[in-house]
Amino acid sequence: MRRAARHVAALPGLVSGPADVVLLARMLAWSMALPLLKRTTPLPWLVRLVQLDPRRSARDPEREAKVAALAEWLFKARPRSARDNCLERSLVTYRFLGRLNAAPELVVGVGVREEATLGHVWVTVDGHPVHDDRESLDLYETIAFFASDGRRSELRERAAAPAELQSESKRVDG
């Protein structure tokens, strides 16, 4: 089975009801708007634009995992030239995890690999990367950090974050 067909075949396992269909449609709308917005809007403004105040008081880890899985599926389903853009995927994930009161944080990093400067954006929840493994993030040095309220935080303000997150806040990709 070709990759695209396998990818489409995975969707019924991710969507389990009308609420998931609505969530996926809202994510799709943002994924279509972000390519233009990211080229016309400074990143701090863009983060504030996508930031949502929580609608729930209690955390729902199952729903949080659903948001992460649907965002990953959506961005891998795009055409090859636009597939899995880390900034767009992270902004969508950050938006919808914020609505769930997961207190997501958006991290921007740069790294050097084979004399090429690379950038990557990722989301953390409770100090853990949502879509990335910690080892892949070791290549990146954090240059910007946005708290769950959409405000950019100075890196020195992250002292309250777990030490392992501070040391792993390095990565390279796109």
C-alpha positions in Angstrom: 0.0 0.0 0.0 1.4 3.4 -0.9 2.2 5.9 1.8 -0.7 8.2 1.1 -3.2 5.4 1.2 -1.8 4.1 4.5 -2.0 7.6 5.9 -5.6 8.0 4.9 -6.4 4.6 6.2 -5.2 5.7 9.7 -7.7 8.4 10.0 -10.7 6.3 11.1 -8.6 5.2 14.1 -8.0 8.8 15.1 -11.5 10.2 14.6 -14.0 8.6 17.0 -17.0 10.9 16.8 -18.5 14.2 15.7 -16.3 16.2 18.2 -13.2 14.9 16.5 -14.5 15.7 13.0 -15.2 19.3 14.2 -11.7 19.5 15.8 -10.0 18.2 12.6 -12.0 20.7 10.5 -10.9 23.6 12.7 -7.3 22.4 12.6 -7.5 22.2 8.8 -8.8 25.7 8.6 -5.8 27.0 10.7 -3.4 24.9 8.7 -4.6 26.6 5.5 -4.4 30.1 7.0 -1.0 29.7 8.6 1.2 29.6 5.4 0.1 33.2 4.6 0.0 34.4 8.2 3.5 33.3 9.0 4.8 35.3 6.1 2.9 38.5 7.0 2.8 38.5 10.8 5.7 38.8 13.3 6.0 35.6 15.4 5.0 37.1 18.7 1.8 38.5 17.2 1.2 35.2 15.5 1.5 33.3 18.7 -0.9 35.7 20.4 -3.3 35.3 17.5 -3.4 31.5 17.8 -3.4 31.4 21.6 -6.7 30.4 23.2 -7.8 30.7 26.8 -8.7 27.4 28.4 -12.3 26.3 28.2 -11.8 23.5 30.8 -10.6 23.7 34.3 -9.6 20.0 34.6 -7.0 18.5 32.3 -8.0 15.6 30.0 -4.9 13.7 29.0 -6.9 11.6 26.5 -8.2 14.6 24.7 -4.7 16.2 24.7 -3.3 13.1 23.1 -6.1 13.3 20.5 -5.1 16.9 19.6 -1.5 15.9 19.2 -2.3 12.9 17.1 -4.7 14.8 14.8 -2.2 17.6 14.3 0.5 15.2 13.4 -1.8 13.3 11.0 -3.0 16.6 9.4 0.5 17.9 8.7 1.8 14.6 7.3 -1.2 14.5 5.0 -0.2 17.7 3.2 1.5 17.8 -0.2 5.2 16.9 0.0 6.4 20.5 -0.4 4.3 21.6 2.6 4.4 18.4 4.6 5.0 18.5 8.3 6.1 22.2 8.6 7.2 22.4 12.2 6.1 26.1 12.8 2.6 25.5 11.4 2.1 22.2 13.1 3.3 23.6 16.4 1.1 26.7 16.2 -2.0 24.5 15.6 -1.0 22.1 18.4 -0.3 25.0 20.7 -3.7 26.6 19.9 -5.8 23.5 20.6 -3.9 22.2 23.6 -4.2 25.7 25.1 -8.0 25.4 24.8 -7.8 22.2 26.8 -6.0 23.8 29.6 -2.8 21.8 28.9 -0.6 24.9 29.4 1.4 24.3 26.2 4.6 26.2 25.6 6.0 27.0 22.2 9.8 26.8 21.8 11.9 28.1 18.9 15.4 26.8 18.5 18.3 27.0 16.1 21.1 24.6 15.5 24.0 23.8 13.2 24.4 20.6 11.3 27.0 20.0 8.6 27.7 23.8 8.5 24.0 24.6 7.8 22.0 26.7 10.2 18.7 25.1 10.9 15.6 26.1 12.8 12.9 24.2 14.5 9.7 25.0 16.5 8.1 22.6 19.0 5.5 22.4 21.7 6.0 21.2 25.2 3.4 20.2 27.8 4.5 19.6 31.4 8.1 19.9 30.2 7.8 17.1 27.6 7.9 17.7 23.8 4.6 16.8 22.1 5.8 15.7 18.7 9.5 15.4 19.1 11.8 13.0 21.0 14.2 14.7 23.4 17.3 13.3 21.6 16.3 15.1 18.4 15.9 18.4 20.3 19.5 18.1 21.6 20.7 19.7 18.4 18.9 23.0 19.0 19.6 26.0 21.2 16.4 27.7 22.4 16.2 31.3 21.1 12.5 32.1 21.9 10.0 30.7 24.3 6.3 31.5 24.5 4.2 30.6 27.6 0.7 29.2 27.4 -0.8 32.7 27.6 0.9 33.7 24.4 3.5 35.9 26.0 7.2 35.6 25.1 9.2 34.8 28.1 12.9 35.6 28.5 14.9 32.4 28.7 16.2 33.3 32.1 12.6 33.3 33.4 12.5 29.6 32.6 14.4 28.8 35.7 11.2 27.4 37.2 11.0 24.8 34.3 12.5 21.4 34.9 16.3 21.4 34.5 16.1 18.6 31.9 13.8 20.8 29.7 16.3 23.7 29.9 19.2 21.5 28.9 17.3 19.7 26.2 16.0 22.9 24.6 18.2 22.4 21.6 17.2 21.1 18.1 17.5 21.5 14.3 14.9 20.9 11.6 12.3 22.8 9.8 
